[in-house]
Amino acid sequence: MVRLVGRLGRLSTSKILVAGDLLLDTYTIGKVNRISPEAPVAVLKVHQEEHRPGGSGNVILNLRSLAVDVVALGRVGADHAGELLKKSLFAEGVDVSAVVVQEGVPTPVKNRVIAENQQIVRVDREESIPLSPDLEQRLIASIPKLLSGIDLVAISDYGKGFFTPRLLAALISHAKQMGIPVLADPKGIEFKKYSGATIIKPNLSEAIAASGLSHDAPLSDVAAKILGITAAEVLMITRSQDGISLFYQEGHREDFPVRVREVRDVTGAGDTVLAMLACALASGLSISEAAQLSNVAAGIAIERFGCARVSLSDIARRLLDTDVANKVFDEEHIFALQQALEGHKVAVIGLNSDDGLSPRTFTLMREIAQRENWVLIVYLRDLEPDAHLVDMLVSLSEVDFIILKSESLRHLCSCIEPDEVFLVEGREIRPLRHSGELVSV
């Protein structure tokens, strides 16, 4: 039965260290009604201003939306923007004890000016200043302790000076010694500094530039050059509307096309890919499976405006559009289902394979499916459910999710707290919880 469990159903709780350049993304939002009499430019009447963590902070926000525990390693300036950044991350439940403050370094700020859901200009305030020697030494000394209990390290390099060669080398080296995978989202053309990383994830233009080859060179040649320089196990190249390509040291290649309904804004899509990739790999999925989930997450992100946060609920709904097998979960990975159920009312129907799917049971399923904003979960009580019954339930549009191998119906209900519970016993359907009121479980 385990083979029937979808990719989302195999995600589990994890703890990830995100190291990189922290930026503050500011959105100045308003409306343009006239042209300035002073110059041929639009006049924006500001309605609101928003501040969000950007750079590696956007990776962190996406990981938190995927229910991942995050430790942040980075730097801010001794300024108001830096204070906002740390407070925002702390409010999201992020461990910011390894975010250092460097005097004389302004926190990078990217202000996107928005009118009618269109970005009309971006104003950047930033300087690329190296991490000070004393902070570098302090962070290097703290790495072994920081990595304790960490499942994966994600490096988000925005080229703002945080990563010195010594800090980057120490982080990758210690992680390798402790058997922790390292994902690197690189910057610039000098990829040798990421040597030893498990996976390196540039976009297409970054990969070509780092390889030193021409734009006409075959992508396989570009990949071979980078893999030779970095000794990474896998190179992942994100290719915008052409999807994601994986290249392995032994020469194998995999391509994953992206399915997008409408491209609205590609801002931050690379951060979304890094976050989903990290979450999936930390949960024990294969690189190929992680890449497919990353593609799904990226497709959702670019359909939204600005640096979008993609949740497990978003991904669950999109996966069900493309592969109904993703509705099957086992109890070991029920955490992912808990995230997917947020914001919905939930009904559970428990049955045995011997009971089958009677007309009365199907009628109940259809009635629940017709309710607005309700999710129907079928709990199979058998230790080894009948594969044909599972296949039938998977094919039913009325059934949103299927749970296999739960300890008990009572335990399942304690995990997901459904609004209604029904137990099928032979020809009888017994309500155990109705309209939020517990009858019995």
KEMIVEX-607651 format. One record per residue (C-alpha): residue in three letters; x negated, y negated, z negated. Coordinates in steps of 0.5 Angstrom, whole numbers, plus 500, padded with zeros to 3 digits. Last residue first. Layout:
KEMIVEX-607651
> ALA X Y Z
...
This chain:
KEMIVEX-607651
> VAL 531 485 463
> SER 537 482 460
> VAL 543 477 461
> LEU 538 471 461
> GLU 541 465 463
> GLY 538 461 469
> SER 544 461 473
> HIS 544 469 473
> ARG 539 474 469
> LEU 540 481 469
> PRO 545 482 474
> ARG 547 489 476
> ILE 548 492 483
> GLU 551 499 483
> ARG 550 504 488
> GLY 544 507 486
> GLU 541 502 481
> VAL 539 496 484
> LEU 537 490 479
> PHE 539 483 480
> VAL 535 477 477
> GLU 537 470 478
> ASP 533 463 476
> PRO 526 467 476
> GLU 520 466 471
> ILE 514 467 476
> CYS 510 471 471
> SER 515 473 465
> CYS 519 475 471
> LEU 514 480 473
> HIS 513 483 466
> ARG 520 484 465
> LEU 520 488 472
> SER 515 492 470
> GLU 507 493 471
> SER 508 490 478
> LYS 505 495 484
> LEU 508 491 490
> ILE 512 485 490
> ILE 516 483 497
> PHE 517 475 499
> ASP 521 471 503
> VAL 527 476 504
> GLU 533 474 509
> SER 528 474 515
> LEU 528 482 514
> SER 522 485 518
> VAL 518 485 511
> LEU 524 489 508
> MET 524 494 514
> ASP 516 495 513
> VAL 517 496 506
> LEU 522 501 507
> HIS 518 505 512
> ALA 512 505 507
> ASP 516 508 501
> PRO 514 505 495
> GLU 508 508 491
> LEU 508 506 484
> ASP 516 505 485
> ARG 519 499 482
> LEU 519 495 489
> TYR 521 487 487
> VAL 524 484 493
> ILE 523 476 492
> LEU 528 471 495
> VAL 527 464 495
> TRP 532 458 494
> ASN 532 451 497
> GLU 539 451 500
> ARG 543 458 499
> GLN 544 462 505
> ALA 538 467 503
> ILE 542 468 497
> GLU 548 471 500
> ARG 544 475 505
> MET 540 478 500
> LEU 547 480 496
> THR 550 483 503
> PHE 544 487 504
> THR 544 490 497
> ARG 552 491 498
> PRO 550 494 505
> SER 545 499 502
> LEU 537 498 503
> GLY 534 504 500
> ASP 536 507 493
> ASP 530 512 493
> SER 525 507 495
> ASN 527 503 488
> LEU 530 496 487
> GLY 529 490 484
> ILE 532 483 487
> VAL 529 477 484
> ALA 532 470 486
> VAL 528 464 485
> LYS 529 456 486
> HIS 524 452 489
> GLY 519 447 488
> GLU 513 451 486
> LEU 514 458 489
> ALA 508 458 493
> GLN 503 457 487
> GLN 506 463 483
> LEU 505 467 489
> ALA 498 466 489
> PHE 497 468 482
> ILE 501 474 484
> HIS 494 477 486
> GLU 494 483 481
> GLU 501 484 482
> ASP 501 486 489
> PHE 504 481 494
> VAL 507 482 501
> LYS 510 476 505
> ASN 504 475 509
> ALA 506 481 513
> VAL 511 477 516
> ASP 505 474 521
> THR 506 467 524
> ASP 511 463 521
> LEU 510 467 515
> LEU 503 464 515
> ARG 505 457 515
> ARG 510 458 509
> ALA 504 461 505
> ILE 500 455 507
> ASP 504 450 505
> SER 505 453 498
> LEU 498 455 497
> SER 497 447 498
> VAL 494 442 503
> ARG 492 436 501
> ALA 492 431 506
> CYS 486 425 508
> GLY 490 421 512
> PHE 497 422 515
> ARG 499 429 516
> GLU 499 434 522
> ILE 491 434 522
> ALA 492 438 515
> ILE 497 443 517
> GLY 492 446 523
> ALA 486 445 518
> ALA 489 450 513
> VAL 491 455 518
> ASN 484 455 521
> SER 481 455 514
> LEU 486 462 513
> GLN 483 465 519
> ALA 476 463 517
> ALA 477 466 510
> GLU 479 473 514
> SER 473 473 518
> ILE 469 471 512
> SER 472 477 508
> LEU 476 476 502
> GLY 473 476 495
> SER 477 471 492
> ALA 471 466 492
> LEU 471 467 499
> ALA 478 465 500
> CYS 477 459 496
> ALA 471 457 499
> LEU 474 457 506
> MET 480 453 504
> ALA 476 448 501
> LEU 471 447 507
> VAL 477 447 512
> THR 480 442 508
> ASP 474 438 508
> GLY 473 438 515
> ALA 480 436 516
> GLY 479 430 512
> THR 481 425 517
> VAL 484 429 523
> ASP 490 424 524
> ARG 497 426 527
> VAL 496 432 531
> GLU 503 435 532
> ARG 505 443 532
> VAL 497 445 531
> ARG 495 453 532
> VAL 488 453 532
> PRO 484 459 536
> PHE 479 463 532
> ASP 473 465 535
> GLU 468 471 533
> ARG 461 472 535
> HIS 456 477 533
> GLY 448 476 534
> GLU 445 480 529
> GLN 445 473 525
> TYR 452 472 525
> PHE 456 466 529
> LEU 463 464 527
> SER 467 460 531
> ILE 473 455 529
> GLY 479 452 533
> ASP 479 449 540
> GLN 483 443 538
> SER 477 441 533
> ARG 471 445 534
> THR 469 447 527
> ILE 462 451 528
> MET 461 457 522
> LEU 454 459 522
> VAL 453 466 518
> GLU 448 469 514
> ALA 444 463 514
> ALA 436 463 516
> THR 436 456 516
> ILE 432 454 523
> GLY 433 461 526
> LEU 441 461 525
> ILE 441 454 528
> LYS 437 456 534
> ALA 442 462 535
> ALA 448 458 534
> VAL 446 453 539
> ASP 444 458 544
> SER 451 462 543
> LEU 454 455 544
> PRO 451 455 551
> ALA 447 449 553
> ASP 451 443 557
> HIS 451 438 551
> SER 443 439 551
> LEU 439 443 545
> GLY 436 439 539
> SER 440 445 535
> ALA 441 439 530
> ALA 445 435 535
> ILE 449 441 538
> ALA 451 443 531
> GLU 453 436 529
> SER 457 435 535
> LEU 461 442 534
> ASN 462 441 527
> PRO 458 444 522
> LYS 459 449 517
> ILE 453 453 514
> ILE 454 460 510
> THR 450 463 505
> ALA 445 458 504
> GLY 438 460 504
> SER 435 454 508
> TYR 440 448 507
> LYS 434 443 508
> LYS 432 446 515
> PHE 439 443 517
> GLU 435 436 519
> ILE 440 433 524
> GLY 444 429 520
> LYS 450 432 515
> PRO 451 439 513
> ASP 458 442 510
> ALA 454 448 506
> LEU 457 454 503
> VAL 453 458 498
> PRO 455 465 495
> ILE 453 466 488
> GLY 448 472 487
> MET 445 469 481
> GLN 438 468 484
> LYS 442 466 490
> ALA 445 460 486
> HIS 438 458 483
> SER 435 457 490
> ILE 441 453 493
> LEU 441 448 487
> ALA 434 448 487
> ALA 433 447 494
> LEU 438 441 494
> LEU 435 438 488
> ARG 428 438 491
> PRO 430 435 498
> THR 434 430 495
> PHE 442 430 495
> PHE 445 424 493
> GLY 443 419 498
> LYS 449 418 502
> GLY 449 423 507
> TYR 456 426 507
> ASP 453 433 504
> SER 459 437 501
> ILE 456 443 498
> ALA 460 449 496
> VAL 458 453 490
> LEU 462 460 489
> ASP 464 464 483
> ILE 461 460 477
> GLY 461 463 470
> SER 454 460 469
> LEU 452 455 475
> LEU 452 449 471
> LYS 448 452 465
> PRO 443 454 471
> ILE 443 447 474
> SER 442 443 468
> ALA 435 442 469
> ILE 435 440 476
> LEU 441 435 474
> ARG 436 432 469
> GLN 430 432 474
> GLU 434 428 479
> LEU 437 423 474
> ASP 430 421 472
> PRO 427 421 480
> SER 433 416 482
> LEU 438 419 487
> PRO 436 416 494
> ILE 440 410 496
> SER 444 410 502
> GLU 449 404 502
> GLU 456 403 502
> ARG 462 398 503
> ASP 466 401 509
> VAL 472 397 512
> ARG 476 401 517
> VAL 481 398 522
> ILE 488 399 525
> GLN 490 406 522
> GLN 497 407 524
> ASN 503 409 520
> GLU 506 403 521
> ALA 500 399 519
> ILE 494 402 515
> VAL 488 399 513
> ARG 483 404 511
> ASN 478 402 506
> LYS 472 407 505
> VAL 468 405 498
> PRO 461 408 497
> THR 460 407 489
> PRO 454 402 489
> VAL 447 404 486
> GLY 444 399 482
> GLU 445 403 476
> GLN 446 411 477
> VAL 452 414 474
> VAL 452 422 473
> VAL 458 427 475
> ALA 455 433 471
> SER 461 432 466
> VAL 466 431 471
> ASP 470 438 470
> VAL 476 437 474
> GLY 483 437 471
> GLU 486 433 476
> ALA 486 427 471
> PHE 479 428 471
> LEU 478 427 478
> SER 482 420 478
> LYS 478 418 472
> LYS 471 419 475
> LEU 473 416 482
> LEU 476 410 478
> GLU 470 409 474
> GLY 466 409 480
> ALA 470 404 484
> HIS 470 399 478
> ASP 462 400 478
> ALA 456 403 475
> GLY 455 407 481
> VAL 457 414 482
> ARG 454 421 483
> GLY 455 428 484
> LEU 456 435 481
> ALA 464 437 480
> VAL 466 443 477
> VAL 473 446 480
> ASP 478 451 477
> VAL 482 453 484
> ALA 489 452 484
> LEU 489 451 492
> SER 491 444 491
> ARG 485 443 486
> LEU 481 446 492
> ASN 484 440 496
> LEU 482 435 491
> ILE 475 438 490
> VAL 474 437 498
> ASN 477 430 498
> GLY 472 429 492
> SER 466 431 496
> GLY 467 425 501
> GLY 474 422 498
> PRO 477 421 491
> ARG 483 417 492
> HIS 485 410 491
> GLU 492 407 494
> GLU 494 400 496
> GLN 501 397 497
> HIS 505 392 501
> VAL 500 388 504
> LYS 502 383 510
> LEU 497 385 515
> VAL 496 379 520
> ALA 494 382 527
> VAL 488 378 531
> PRO 487 373 536
> ALA 484 368 531
> GLU 486 363 527
> PRO 494 363 529
> SER 494 370 526
> ILE 498 374 530
> ARG 505 376 527
> ASN 509 382 524
> VAL 504 387 522
> LYS 506 391 516
> GLY 503 394 510
> ILE 498 399 507
> THR 491 398 504
> TYR 488 405 503
> THR 482 406 499
> ASP 478 412 499
> LEU 472 412 494
> LEU 466 416 495
> LEU 463 422 492
> ASP 457 425 495
> GLY 456 432 494
> ALA 456 439 489
> VAL 463 443 489
> LEU 462 448 483
> ILE 468 453 484
> LYS 472 457 479
> SER 476 462 481
> THR 484 465 481
> SER 486 470 486
> LEU 487 470 493
> ARG 489 477 496
> GLY 497 475 497
> LEU 495 470 502
> ARG 491 475 506
> GLY 497 479 506
> VAL 498 486 502
> LEU 500 492 507
> ARG 493 495 506
> VAL 494 495 499
> MET 500 500 500
